[in-house]
Amino acid sequence: MSSSTQSALRFSEKGPFNSVLKVSSIPIPELPSSQCLVQVRASAINISDVGNVQGWFPATTLPRTPGRDFAGTIVKGPSETIGKNVWGTGGTNGFDRDGTHAEYLVIPSDCVEEMPTNLSFAQAAACGVGFLTAGAMVEKAKPIKGDFVLVLGSSGAVGSAAVQLIKQVGATPLETSRRGDSHAINITEDLKPQIETKTEGKGVAAVIDTVGDASLFKKALDALAANGRYVIISAGKTPDGQFTFDALNFYQRNQSIFGLNTGLISLRDAVTVLARLKPAFEAGELHAPPNIEEVDLAEEQAVLAAYKKVEGGAKAKQVLVNKNI
């Protein structure tokens, strides 16, 4: 590295990202012992990054560089790590430590995980939060071979990753849609009869809820089989965050509800999840998001436009790339 500074996204106050988020020149961080300096080649934008800048997370300290997902190359650190192409996600990146929307990132040396050899940097970065969240949700849902699992929000980053992981264990995901697609459960209608037909009366052993809508929650819980497990990651579609359900039916059917906050998953634990998934990516059993839009980190207006797309629910994964490398 010939320079002592880097380009990074920064915000010094919370608010609308088009007002507070800037591409800035800041020092390349000093490297503490037992740490590695990653030259970030690509970093994905997630809805949590947008919300972080806008003030959704009170624990975020300022000034701050946002971003949770990354893929890049280690350029400083223990000799055995130099030159490794790595990926990562999770932890407090972007919240109480500077995140990944920058040219460089410091990570602990015990959080080094080489990325799948068959993925590009942009593809590897695009997998982070989506597969981390889906992996944790599927782990709580505990589907086994022969089970049916309802996936609410199956076309989103987390939902589509969950569909892949459910298939990997030999269970059958039931995807959902608002359009009445023949292959999917129409969430604008009663779910139970559709599920009864799709599963030939067996019902769903689990629900993966990435949507967080109170009325949809009630319909999906009503369709859950006895001993079923319901896993939810959001209440974003319900302004007051309040969900109600039939507690009598719930306990009589011995059902369980699990919440999941990936912000509480440490960087080390997140890397463990990625390490477990890596062989399946390399074997072609798991796939990165198919639609990725690469945006130059140095182009502030393009970056803000990418944040806007994520806020609006764009299907294409927005990935910041460092084109100066």
FIROBA-129364 format. One record per residue (C-alpha): residue in one letter; x, z negated, y negated. Coordinates in steps of 0.001 Angstrom, whole numbers, padded with zeros to 6 digits, always signed. Last residue first. Example, Ala and Ser with C-alpha at 12.3 -4.5 7.8 and 13.67 -1.06 7.14 Angstrom:
// FIROBA-129364
s+013670-007140+001060/a+012300-007800+004500/
***
This chain:
// FIROBA-129364
i-007625+007092+002097/n-009207+008227-001176/k-012499+009063+000562/n-013435+005444+001134/v-016835+005722+002768/l-020112+003980+001998/v-022752+004431+004695/q-026486+004920+004105/k-028383+005229+007381/a-030984+007986+007092/k-034528+006687+007623/a-034918+005644+003989/g-036823+002374+003553/g-037148+002406-000232/e-034580-000364-000731/v-032169+001611+001446/k-032700+004717-000687/k-032140+002730-003873/y-028872+001350-002506/a-027810+004961-001827/a-028717+005941-005399/l-026613+003037-006657/v-023689+004298-004578/a-024117+007850-005881/q-024124+006520-009452/e-020984+004485-008802/e-018918+007242-007189/a-015836+005395-005893/l-017550+004275-002679/d-018172+007913-001707/v-021486+008182+000147/e-021926+009230+003789/e-025484+009856+004971/i-026050+009035+008643/n-028852+010310+010873/p-028222+009764+014570/p-027815+005977+014418/a-025027+005106+016871/h-025734+005555+020565/l-025759+003340+023628/e-025369+004519+027228/g-022695+007069+026313/a-020014+005293+028346/e-018034+004472+025189/f-021117+002972+023573/a-021866+000964+026725/p-018271-000281+026844/k-018545-001517+023197/l-021721-003595+023605/r-020044-006782+024863/a-017293-006498+022269/l-019946-006043+019570/v-021672-009274+020659/t-018358-011153+020665/v-017641-009790+017184/a-020900-011315+016002/d-019912-014674+017504/r-016614-014639+015593/l-018253-013505+012348/s-020681-016384+012702/i-024382-015863+013379/l-026365-017929+010873/g-027010-014939+008628/t-028506-013298+011708/n-031617-015430+011265/l-033804-015304+014381/g-037168-016902+015021/f-038507-017481+018514/i-042111-017791+019669/s-042996-018909+023208/q-046057-018453+025419/n-047435-020808+028040/r-050787-019001+028178/q-052662-022248+027519/y-050216-022991+024704/f-050878-019799+022775/n-054594-019538+023549/l-055139-022969+022011/a-052751-022256+019122/d-054705-019167+018025/f-052476-017756+015290/t-051596-018049+011617/f-048609-016663+009695/q-047575-017781+006201/g-044561-016158+004506/d-046331-016186+001136/p-045681-012505+000453/t-046276-011254+004023/k-044535-007933+004699/g-041097-009539+004524/a-041820-012228+007094/s-038789-011244+009108/i-036770-011688+012283/i-039405-012301+014973/v-039116-012831+018738/y-042233-013333+020897/r-041769-014434+024507/g-044400-014106+027220/n-045319-016751+029789/a-048819-015222+029882/a-048836-011682+028492/l-048585-010817+024807/a-051518-008788+023437/d-052858-011649+021296/l-049344-012142+019933/a-049254-008474+018920/k-052598-008608+017107/k-051745-011838+015285/f-048300-010544+014270/l-049839-007304+012994/s-052008-009323+010617/a-049063-011404+009389/d-046600-008527+008911/g-042993-009374+009737/v-041764-005914+010712/t-038855-006429+013132/d-041045-007958+015849/i-039652-007670+019389/v-042537-008660+021667/a-042028-009828+025241/a-043500-009721+028741/v-045945-007001+027749/g-049111-006394+029722/k-049420-005707+033452/g-052755-003910+033240/e-051483-000412+033903/t-048693-000929+031345/k-049679+001895+028987/t-053420+001319+029496/e-053295-002446+028982/i-051019-001869+025994/q-053544+000433+024349/p-056345-002027+025105/k-054382-004906+023527/l-053085-003219+020402/d-056300-002820+018403/e-055708+000004+015936/t-053380+000546+012961/i-050426-000329+015224/n-050780+002888+017234/i-048716+002351+020396/a-046410+005306+020941/h-046071+008345+023225/s-049192+010105+021935/d-048276+009576+018303/g-051091+007748+016501/r-049502+007930+013092/r-048850+004259+012372/s-046247+004054+015122/t-044977+001778+017868/e-042559+002008+020774/l-043270+000360+024101/p-039872-000446+025584/t-039551-000331+029379/a-037164-002706+031149/g-034096-001661+033142/v-031555-003772+031260/q-030238-000761+029337/k-033753+000368+028456/i-034224-002830+026460/l-030883-002266+024716/q-031828+001255+023611/v-035239+000204+022290/a-033595-002744+020530/a-031265-000358+018668/s-034299+001641+017520/g-036001-001553+016345/v-032989-002856+014436/a-032341+000352+012492/g-036003+001271+012114/s-038081+003565+014346/s-039215+000759+016670/g-040769-001275+013883/l-042737-003434+016322/v-041170-003174+019773/l-043481-004144+022660/v-041532-004943+025830/f-042632-003963+029361/d-040831-005609+032265/g-039655-003773+035387/k-036032-004856+035152/i-035729-008014+033104/p-036542-008846+029502/k-034964-012028+028089/a-036704-012046+024673/k-033978-014298+023248/e-031209-011928+024380/v-033274-008974+023177/m-033423-010516+019713/a-029680-011271+019617/g-028818-007724+020677/a-031270-006234+018192/t-029765-008262+015364/l-026167-007369+016226/f-027185-003772+016954/g-028755-003235+013547/v-026296-005426+011645/g-023292-003413+012781/c-024083+000073+014106/a-023604+002082+010905/a-019998+000907+010561/a-019140+002420+013950/q-020811+005721+013047/a-019004+005926+009709/f-015641+005154+011321/s-016276+007847+013919/l-017362+006789+017392/n-015862+007840+020737/t-013055+005268+020701/p-015450+002359+020388/m-014184-000056+017713/e-011371-002500+018335/e-012383-006116+017814/v-010367-008443+015607/c-012211-011687+014893/d-009405-013953+016161/s-007161-012557+013412/p-009571-013857+010775/i-010858-011103+008465/v-009787-009957+004984/l-011403-006795+003620/y-010029-003832+001688/e-011437-000711+000003/a-014683-002410-000935/h-018289-002692+000159/t-017268-004998+003039/g-017930-008471+001745/d-016251-011072-000387/r-016861-014606+000818/d-019832-016871+000125/f-022481-014195+000629/g-020982-010719+001092/n-019480-011467+004487/t-020911-014814+005602/g-020732-014070+009304/g-022118-010792+010534/t-020410-007470+011094/g-017332-005896+012615/w-015354-002820+013518/v-011689-002176+014216/n-009121+000605+014335/k-005855-001069+015239/g-002804-000092+013198/i-001343-003587+012909/t-002933-006070+015318/e+000089-006887+017511/s+002242-007488+014433/p+000031-010302+013116/g-001483-009240+009798/k-001455-006282+007450/v-002768-002707+007678/i-005699-003185+010071/t-007803-000022+010152/g-011471+000378+009324/a-015079-000137+010290/f-017455-002347+008360/d-020828-004098+008242/r-021718-007058+005996/g-021622-005835+002387/p-021620-007389-001067/t-018603-008093-003323/r-019178-011315-005237/p-018868-013074-008569/l-020643-015277-007694/t-021805-017461-004810/t-024606-016521-002422/a-026452-019642-001227/p-029634-018705-003126/f-030223-015611-000956/w-032927-013231-002200/g-031177-012741-005527/q-031284-008992-006173/v-027689-008477-005044/n-028419-010208-001744/g-031662-008285-001338/v-029840-004967-001431/d-027236-006259+001010/s-030015-007605+003263/i-031572-004120+003266/n-028360-002870+004849/i-025647-000644+003368/a-022997+000415+005874/s-019253+000197+005373/a-016657+002884+006112/r-012869+003224+006028/v-012110-000361+005112/q-008374-001043+005055/v-008458-004309+006962/l-006159-007174+006043/c-005732-009629+008891/q-005692-013428+008868/s-003778-016089+010803/s-001975-017131+007610/p-003659-016225+004336/l-003433-012633+003055/e-003759-012241-000687/p-006734-010099-001653/i-006278-006640-003191/p-006884-007306-006854/i-010054-005940-008479/s-011063-002569-009936/s-014818-002371-010298/v-017729-000264-009030/k-020731-002025-010568/l-023896-003794-009431/v-025808-005721-012114/s-028165-003188-013693/n-028906-000688-010903/f-028903-003627-008480/p-031818-005341-010213/g-030842-009019-010495/k-028192-011513-009506/e-025182-012082-011705/s-021506-011302-011368/f-021971-008277-009090/r-019111-006266-007647/l-018631-003090-005610/a-014959-002632-004867/s-012060-000404-005870/q-008640-001821-005082/t-005655-003289-006869/s-002054-004108-005924/s-001086-000471-005484/s+001562+001130-003254/m+000000+000000+000000/
***
